[in-house]
Structures are given as structure tokens and as C-alpha cells.
Amino acid sequence: MTQAPNTQAPEVGQQRSRSATLLKWLLPLLFIALAVGTFGYMRATKPTAPSRPVQEKVWAVSLTKATLAAHQPELVLYGKVETPRMSTLSAAVTAYVDQAPTDEGRAFQADETLLKLDDRDIRLIVAQREADLRNAEAQLAAENVRHRADLKALKIEKNLLALSQQNLSRIENLSERKLASQDQLDTARRSLQQQALSLNTRQQAVNDHPNRQKQLNANLTRAKALHDTALLDLERTRISARFAGRIAKLHVAPGDRVRSGDPLLTVYGLDRLEVRAQVPSRILPLIRSALEDRGSISADSQLDDQTLTLQLDRLAGEVNGGRAGVDAFFRIEGSDQLPEPGRSVAIDLKLPVQHNVVALPPQALYGTDRIYRMVDGRLDAISVERVGDITTAEGKTRILVRSDAINAGDAIVTTQLPNAISGLKVREAGQ
């Protein structure tokens, strides 16, 4: 008998193989899940430290008591020495530079010779103008002599005309009585006409005398003007200034040929040196009020170990674009050594006395218009107006501020805090 094939054995093997593969993948996953669960349990059940209460930080600051008093503010300005009397002397004629007896930087007196131009060409022109003037004067004198002669001749011409008329009347009377020929009558008439023509010519010369005289006077005036111009050009070959001053720049040297209008040297007067400085807009009301009341404001400046006494003379009439203030002009009072134009100086301007202001260290000011005081251990902001600075007897700088909110005895903070704000908790340093 034939046996049937066994088909269950392969199926059992395949099932065992699948079970082994599944177990190989499930075991790692099981271990991972067990580890994650253990970590989460341990993290959830770990002990926690007790939380500490948050404490507000207290800043240590320096304080000063506010004292309302009267002070004279000082303002430090930076200016530049200028002069409105800077002049450039130029040549009036075309000539060579003959002499230059001065140099740049030297002081000179009024009407002192600074340059000398070659004047030989100008002297020849002066001689020509003098000849033209003499010619014009001679022509005018000759006209006057001629006019006097014409007046005398006019009288004679009138007498001759009267005689010719009498002669013609006599000849006509004789001709009517047949005692004179026609030729004699014609000659008498011709003589009368010629004499009348001569009288008319003489009368015209006399009548035309004023016109000829005006013409000659005009020529004389022109000749005088040209002569005076030549003399003025001759005078201008000597270059000088009408004021005492200092030479800023010399543009030529002996031997140079200059033309009319060429610059020769630049000079400035020592009596009109002044300092131009810009005044901040916040100080302008005080300065304008002081100028109206007193007319000027005093100031000092140090230059080359020398004290310059200044007086605020005036304010500029216009403001240039981009400037935050107005230019002020300070007049330099008597000084042995005056500064040169273009030098920079620091000006200590003394403003009018201000009342009910507080003097504080510069560290007390935040920004440009804010200070802080301590009230019940916290900061309190106060808006103030800065009116200037002062220098104490010890040489320390103090700023002057004014505000209706400041009371005498207020504890003003004099420490610069990076995060200062109203309500910030503070304490006095050292306590």
C-alpha cells in the first residue's frame, strides 16, 4: 500500500520561523519602552527644592540737599577771532613794484608806507596832463581877450555904419539935384551894405562869446579832472592804510609787475578785533534781556597765558542753516597783545544773576532737562531748566537748574544710574 506525503511538517517549521523573527523585534522595543517608562517615573518622583522669594534690587546712590539761592551763571563758549575791517589793498595803476619795506605779520601805523610802485610812467602822464591844462587855460584867456576886443570893435562898427548912412543920404540928395553921378550913388550904397555886414559879423561874434566860453570852460574842467586823476594815480603809487593795523598777507615782491586791480597786500585794523561765538538757544532769552538792561555783558578768555577782557557787543542778524544757536560778537577790550584773526578761544561768559536756582554736580543731570530726587526710598523725576554753570572756590563745576517742583531740602540724586526711572528703589550710599 502506498503512504500519503506528510504536509504538516513544513507548515510547523514556517510558523516557528515567524515566531522567532517577531520575538527578535519585540524584545528591543519592550526594553526601550521599559526604559522610557522608568525614566519618566523617576523624573516625576524626584524631590524639588523649595523656591526662594523674589527680592527687589536696591540701588545705592549719592544724595545732596537742594538749596535755593542766587547765583551768577557762567557759560563756556568757543569762538573765533575775527575782524570786520579786513581790507585788501590793490594796485590803482599798472606799474612795477619798486619797494616793499614790510613783511607779513608786522604791525604798522596809520599812513605808513607799506609798498612803493615805480612812478616814472605816471610822472610822464602828469606832465602831459599839466600841459593840457595850461593849454585849456590859455585858450580861455585868449577868448576873453578876443571878446573884449570884439566889444570895442562893435562900437566902432556901429559908428562906421552911421557914417555910411549919412554919406548915402548926402549922395542921394546930391543925385536928386543932378550934382552926383550914379556911380557915386552905387558906391555909397555898397559901402553901407558892407559896413552893415561887418557890423552883423561883429555882433554875431559878441553874441557867440558865452557859448565859446562854456566850451572852453568845459575843456578846462576836463583837463583839470585828467590832471587830478594823474596826480591821484601818482599818489597811489605809494601804498598805505588810513588806520593802524597789522599785515595779514603780502601778495607781491619787489620787481613784480602789477596791473590795475591786482591785490598787493591784506591788512586788518587792530581797533576792531572781535570774537564770534555761537550762543545756545536756551541761553538767548537771558542774554537778550541783559543786553536790553545793561547794553553789554562781560566775559573773559585765556590766550597765551594772558587774560582777555571781552564785552558782548551784539548778536548776529541772521542764523545760518543747520546751526542750533545765534552767533554773538564779543569786543576785545584794552590788551597789550591782541590775538590774530582765525585763532580759536574759549570764552567764560558771565550771565545775569539768577534767583531761586539750585547748584548741583553735573552727574545729577539726566539728559538736558531732568533730575531725580529720593522720596520714601524711591526715585522721583523732576523736569528742570538749565540756566548755566558756576565754578566753586575749590575749582569744581556746578550746574544751575531751576524748577517750581524743587523744594529746599529735597534729596537730589547725584549718581548716574543706567536704568533710572521714577519709582526705582534706591538707598543712600553708606547706609
C-alpha positions as CSV (number, residue, x, y, z in Angstrom):
1,M,0.0,0.0,0.0
2,T,1.3,3.4,-0.9
3,Q,1.7,6.1,2.0
4,A,0.4,9.6,1.6
5,P,3.0,12.6,1.8
6,N,3.4,14.5,5.1
7,T,2.4,18.2,4.5
8,Q,2.2,19.3,8.2
9,A,5.9,19.3,8.9
10,P,6.8,22.2,6.6
11,E,4.0,24.3,7.9
12,V,5.1,23.8,11.5
13,G,8.7,24.9,10.5
14,Q,7.4,28.1,8.9
15,Q,5.4,29.0,12.0
16,R,8.4,28.6,14.3
17,S,10.5,30.8,12.0
18,R,7.9,33.6,12.0
19,S,7.6,33.4,15.8
20,A,11.4,33.7,16.2
21,T,11.5,36.8,13.9
22,L,8.7,38.5,15.8
23,L,10.3,37.8,19.1
24,K,13.6,39.3,17.9
25,W,11.9,42.7,17.0
26,L,9.5,42.8,20.1
27,L,12.2,42.3,22.7
28,P,14.2,45.5,21.9
29,L,11.0,47.6,21.7
30,L,9.9,46.2,25.0
31,F,13.2,47.1,26.6
32,I,13.1,50.7,25.2
33,A,9.5,51.2,26.4
34,L,10.5,49.9,29.9
35,A,13.5,52.3,30.0
36,V,11.4,55.3,28.9
37,G,8.8,54.5,31.5
38,T,11.4,54.1,34.2
39,F,13.0,57.5,33.3
40,G,9.6,59.2,33.3
41,Y,8.7,57.7,36.7
42,M,12.0,58.8,38.2
43,R,11.7,62.3,36.9
44,A,8.2,62.7,38.1
45,T,9.0,61.4,41.6
46,K,12.3,63.3,42.1
47,P,12.4,65.7,45.1
48,T,12.1,69.5,44.3
49,A,14.0,72.3,46.0
50,P,11.9,75.0,47.8
51,S,11.5,78.3,45.7
52,R,13.1,81.5,47.0
53,P,11.1,84.7,47.2
54,V,12.0,87.3,44.5
55,Q,13.5,90.4,46.2
56,E,13.5,93.9,44.6
57,K,17.1,95.3,44.0
58,V,18.0,98.4,45.9
59,W,20.5,100.8,44.1
60,A,23.0,102.8,46.2
61,V,23.1,106.4,45.2
62,S,24.8,109.6,46.4
63,L,22.5,112.4,47.6
64,T,22.8,116.2,48.1
65,K,20.3,118.6,49.7
66,A,18.7,121.1,47.4
67,T,19.5,124.7,48.4
68,L,17.6,127.5,46.7
69,A,19.9,130.6,46.3
70,A,21.0,133.3,43.9
71,H,23.9,132.6,41.6
72,Q,25.6,134.3,38.7
73,P,25.7,131.7,35.9
74,E,28.8,131.2,33.8
75,L,28.7,129.8,30.3
76,V,31.7,128.5,28.4
77,L,31.6,129.3,24.7
78,Y,34.1,128.5,22.0
79,G,34.7,131.3,19.4
80,K,37.0,132.5,16.7
81,V,38.8,135.8,16.4
82,E,37.6,137.9,13.5
83,T,37.6,141.5,12.3
84,P,35.1,143.3,10.1
85,R,37.9,145.6,9.0
86,M,39.9,143.1,6.9
87,S,41.0,145.0,3.8
88,T,42.8,144.0,0.6
89,L,44.8,146.9,-0.8
90,S,45.1,146.7,-4.6
91,A,47.0,148.5,-7.3
92,A,45.4,151.5,-8.9
93,V,47.8,151.7,-11.9
94,T,49.9,149.4,-14.0
95,A,53.5,149.5,-12.7
96,Y,56.4,147.6,-11.3
97,V,56.8,147.1,-7.5
98,D,59.7,149.2,-6.5
99,Q,59.9,148.8,-2.7
100,A,58.4,146.5,-0.1
101,P,59.6,147.8,3.2
102,T,57.4,145.5,5.3
103,D,56.6,141.8,5.8
104,E,53.6,139.6,6.8
105,G,52.7,139.8,10.5
106,R,54.2,143.2,11.1
107,A,52.2,146.0,12.7
108,F,52.0,149.4,11.1
109,Q,50.9,152.9,11.9
110,A,48.3,155.0,10.0
111,D,49.6,156.4,6.7
112,E,52.8,154.4,6.9
113,T,54.3,153.4,3.5
114,L,53.7,149.7,3.0
115,L,54.6,149.4,-0.7
116,K,56.1,151.7,-3.3
117,L,55.4,151.3,-7.0
118,D,57.6,152.6,-9.8
119,D,56.1,156.1,-10.6
120,R,58.2,157.2,-13.6
121,D,55.4,156.4,-16.1
122,I,52.9,158.1,-14.0
123,R,55.0,161.3,-13.7
124,L,55.2,161.5,-17.5
125,I,51.4,161.3,-17.7
126,V,51.2,164.0,-15.0
127,A,53.4,166.3,-17.1
128,Q,51.2,165.7,-20.2
129,R,48.1,166.5,-18.2
130,E,49.7,169.7,-16.9
131,A,50.4,170.7,-20.5
132,D,46.8,170.1,-21.5
133,L,45.6,172.1,-18.5
134,R,47.8,175.0,-19.4
135,N,46.6,174.9,-23.0
136,A,43.0,175.0,-21.9
137,E,43.7,177.9,-19.6
138,A,45.4,179.8,-22.4
139,Q,42.5,179.2,-24.8
140,L,40.1,180.5,-22.2
141,A,42.2,183.6,-21.6
142,A,42.6,184.2,-25.4
143,E,38.8,184.0,-25.7
144,N,38.3,186.6,-23.0
145,V,40.8,188.9,-24.7
146,R,39.1,188.4,-28.1
147,H,35.7,189.2,-26.5
148,R,36.9,192.5,-25.1
149,A,38.4,193.4,-28.5
150,D,35.0,192.5,-30.2
151,L,33.1,194.7,-27.8
152,K,35.4,197.7,-28.7
153,A,35.3,196.9,-32.3
154,L,31.4,196.7,-32.2
155,K,31.2,200.3,-31.1
156,I,33.4,201.3,-33.9
157,E,31.4,199.3,-36.4
158,K,28.2,201.0,-35.3
159,N,29.8,204.4,-35.7
160,L,31.1,203.5,-39.2
161,L,27.6,202.3,-40.1
162,A,26.1,205.6,-39.0
163,L,28.7,207.5,-41.1
164,S,27.9,205.3,-44.1
165,Q,24.2,206.0,-43.7
166,Q,24.9,209.7,-43.5
167,N,27.1,209.6,-46.6
168,L,24.4,207.7,-48.5
169,S,21.8,210.2,-47.6
170,R,24.1,213.1,-48.8
171,I,24.8,211.4,-52.1
172,E,21.2,210.7,-52.7
173,N,20.3,214.3,-52.0
174,L,23.0,215.4,-54.5
175,S,21.9,212.9,-57.0
176,E,18.3,214.3,-56.9
177,R,19.7,217.7,-57.7
178,K,21.8,216.2,-60.5
179,L,25.0,217.1,-58.6
180,A,26.2,213.4,-58.1
181,S,26.7,210.7,-60.6
182,Q,25.0,207.3,-60.5
183,D,28.4,205.7,-59.9
184,Q,28.9,207.7,-56.7
185,L,25.4,206.7,-55.5
186,D,26.1,203.0,-56.1
187,T,29.4,203.2,-54.3
188,A,27.8,204.8,-51.2
189,R,25.1,202.1,-51.2
190,R,27.7,199.4,-51.5
191,S,29.8,200.9,-48.7
192,L,26.7,201.0,-46.4
193,Q,25.9,197.3,-47.1
194,Q,29.5,196.2,-46.5
195,Q,29.5,198.1,-43.2
196,A,26.2,196.6,-42.2
197,L,27.6,193.1,-43.0
198,S,30.7,193.8,-41.0
199,L,28.6,195.0,-38.0
200,N,26.5,191.9,-38.2
201,T,29.6,189.7,-38.2
202,R,31.0,191.5,-35.2
203,Q,27.7,191.3,-33.4
204,Q,27.5,187.6,-34.0
205,A,31.0,187.1,-32.6
206,V,29.9,189.1,-29.5
207,N,26.7,187.1,-29.1
208,D,28.5,183.7,-29.5
209,H,31.0,184.5,-26.8
210,P,29.1,182.8,-24.0
211,N,28.9,179.6,-26.0
212,R,32.6,179.6,-26.8
213,Q,33.3,180.5,-23.2
214,K,31.3,177.5,-21.9
215,Q,33.0,175.2,-24.3
216,L,36.4,176.4,-23.2
217,N,35.4,176.1,-19.6
218,A,34.3,172.5,-20.2
219,N,37.7,171.8,-21.8
220,L,39.4,173.4,-18.9
221,T,37.3,171.3,-16.4
222,R,38.1,168.1,-18.3
223,A,41.8,169.0,-18.4
224,K,41.7,169.7,-14.6
225,A,40.0,166.3,-14.0
226,L,42.5,164.4,-16.0
227,H,45.3,166.3,-14.3
228,D,43.9,165.5,-10.8
229,T,43.4,161.8,-11.9
230,A,47.1,161.7,-12.9
231,L,48.1,163.2,-9.6
232,L,45.9,160.7,-7.7
233,D,47.5,157.8,-9.6
234,L,50.9,159.2,-8.7
235,E,49.9,159.4,-5.1
236,R,48.6,155.8,-5.2
237,T,52.0,154.5,-6.2
238,R,52.7,154.8,-2.5
239,I,50.6,152.1,-0.8
240,S,49.5,152.9,2.7
241,A,46.5,152.4,5.0
242,R,44.5,155.1,6.8
243,F,44.4,153.1,10.0
244,A,46.9,151.4,12.3
245,G,46.9,147.6,11.9
246,R,48.7,144.5,11.0
247,I,49.7,142.9,7.7
248,A,47.9,139.6,7.2
249,K,49.3,138.6,3.8
250,L,51.8,140.1,1.3
251,H,50.9,139.2,-2.3
252,V,53.8,140.7,-4.3
253,A,57.6,141.2,-4.1
254,P,59.9,143.9,-5.5
255,G,60.2,143.6,-9.3
256,D,56.7,142.2,-9.8
257,R,54.6,143.9,-12.4
258,V,51.1,144.6,-11.3
259,R,48.0,145.7,-13.2
260,S,45.2,147.9,-12.0
261,G,43.1,145.9,-9.6
262,D,45.7,143.3,-8.7
263,P,45.9,142.6,-4.9
264,L,49.0,143.8,-3.2
265,L,48.6,143.1,0.5
266,T,45.8,142.2,3.0
267,V,45.7,144.2,6.2
268,Y,43.3,144.5,9.2
269,G,42.8,147.1,11.9
270,L,43.7,146.4,15.5
271,D,40.9,148.5,16.9
272,R,38.1,146.3,15.6
273,L,39.2,142.8,16.6
274,E,36.3,140.7,18.0
275,V,35.4,137.1,18.8
276,R,32.5,135.4,17.2
277,A,30.9,132.5,19.2
278,Q,27.7,130.6,18.9
279,V,25.2,131.0,21.9
280,P,22.8,128.1,22.6
281,S,19.2,128.9,22.0
282,R,18.3,128.1,25.6
283,I,20.5,131.0,26.8
284,L,19.3,133.6,24.3
285,P,16.4,134.9,26.4
286,L,18.8,135.7,29.3
287,I,21.4,137.4,27.0
288,R,18.8,139.5,25.2
289,S,17.3,140.6,28.5
290,A,20.8,141.6,29.8
291,L,21.6,143.4,26.6
292,E,18.4,145.4,26.8
293,D,19.0,146.3,30.5
294,R,22.8,146.9,30.6
295,G,23.8,147.2,26.9
296,S,26.6,144.6,27.2
297,I,27.7,141.5,29.1
298,S,31.3,140.9,30.4
299,A,33.3,137.8,29.6
300,D,36.9,136.6,30.0
301,S,39.2,134.4,27.9
302,Q,42.6,132.9,28.3
303,L,45.0,133.1,25.4
304,D,48.8,132.6,25.6
305,D,48.7,132.9,29.4
306,Q,47.1,136.2,29.0
307,T,43.6,137.2,30.1
308,L,41.5,138.9,27.5
309,T,38.6,141.1,28.8
310,L,35.6,140.8,26.4
311,Q,32.3,142.6,26.2
312,L,29.3,141.1,24.4
313,D,28.6,143.8,21.8
314,R,25.8,142.4,19.7
315,L,24.0,139.4,18.3
316,A,24.0,138.3,14.7
317,G,21.2,139.5,12.5
318,E,20.6,136.1,10.8
319,V,21.0,132.4,11.6
320,N,22.8,130.1,9.1
321,G,21.1,126.9,8.2
322,G,21.9,123.9,10.4
323,R,23.0,125.9,13.4
324,A,21.5,125.4,16.8
325,G,22.0,128.9,18.1
326,V,22.8,132.5,17.2
327,D,26.3,134.0,16.7
328,A,27.4,136.6,19.3
329,F,30.2,139.1,18.8
330,F,32.5,140.0,21.7
331,R,34.5,143.2,21.6
332,I,38.1,142.9,22.9
333,E,38.9,145.5,25.5
334,G,42.3,147.0,26.1
335,S,45.1,144.4,25.8
336,D,48.8,144.6,25.4
337,Q,48.9,141.7,22.9
338,L,46.0,141.3,20.6
339,P,45.2,137.9,19.0
340,E,45.4,137.2,15.3
341,P,42.3,136.6,13.3
342,G,41.4,133.0,12.9
343,R,42.5,131.9,16.4
344,S,40.1,129.8,18.5
345,V,39.5,130.9,22.1
346,A,37.4,129.7,25.0
347,I,35.1,132.3,26.4
348,D,33.8,132.4,30.0
349,L,30.6,134.3,29.7
350,K,29.1,135.8,32.9
351,L,25.3,135.8,32.7
352,P,22.9,137.9,34.9
353,V,22.3,136.8,38.4
354,Q,19.6,134.2,38.7
355,H,17.4,133.7,41.8
356,N,15.9,130.6,43.3
357,V,18.3,128.2,41.4
358,V,20.0,125.0,42.7
359,A,23.6,124.3,42.2
360,L,24.2,120.6,41.5
361,P,27.1,118.4,40.3
362,P,27.0,117.6,36.6
363,Q,26.2,113.9,37.5
364,A,22.8,114.9,38.8
365,L,21.6,115.9,35.3
366,Y,20.0,113.3,33.1
367,G,19.8,114.3,29.5
368,T,19.3,118.0,29.3
369,D,16.3,118.7,31.5
370,R,15.8,116.0,34.1
371,I,17.0,115.3,37.6
372,Y,15.8,112.8,40.3
373,R,15.1,113.2,44.0
374,M,14.6,110.4,46.6
375,V,11.2,110.3,48.1
376,D,10.4,107.4,50.6
377,G,13.3,105.4,49.2
378,R,12.3,105.7,45.5
379,L,13.2,107.9,42.6
380,D,11.0,110.8,41.6
381,A,11.8,112.6,38.3
382,I,11.7,116.4,38.1
383,S,11.8,118.4,34.8
384,V,14.2,121.4,35.2
385,E,15.5,124.3,33.2
386,R,19.3,124.6,33.0
387,V,20.4,128.3,33.3
388,G,24.1,127.9,33.3
389,D,27.2,126.7,35.2
390,I,29.3,128.1,38.0
391,T,32.8,127.3,39.3
392,T,33.2,126.9,43.1
393,A,36.0,128.3,45.1
394,E,37.6,124.8,45.1
395,G,37.5,124.8,41.2
396,K,34.6,122.3,40.9
397,T,32.0,122.8,38.2
398,R,28.3,123.0,39.3
399,I,25.3,123.2,37.0
400,L,22.5,125.6,37.9
401,V,18.9,124.4,37.4
402,R,15.5,125.9,38.1
403,S,12.1,124.2,38.7
404,D,9.0,125.0,40.6
405,A,8.9,121.4,41.8
406,I,12.1,121.6,43.7
407,N,11.8,122.4,47.4
408,A,14.5,123.4,49.8
409,G,16.0,120.4,51.5
410,D,15.0,117.8,48.8
411,A,17.4,114.9,48.5
412,I,18.7,115.2,45.0
413,V,20.4,112.1,43.4
414,T,23.9,112.8,42.2
415,T,24.7,109.4,40.9
416,Q,24.2,108.4,37.2
417,L,22.1,105.2,37.1
418,P,21.9,103.4,33.8
419,N,18.2,102.5,34.3
420,A,17.0,105.5,36.2
421,I,13.2,105.8,36.2
422,S,10.6,107.1,38.6
423,G,9.7,104.5,41.3
424,L,13.1,102.8,41.2
425,K,14.1,101.7,44.7
426,V,17.2,103.3,46.0
427,R,19.1,104.0,49.2
428,E,21.8,106.4,50.2
429,A,25.3,105.1,49.7
430,G,26.9,104.1,53.0
431,Q,23.7,103.3,54.8
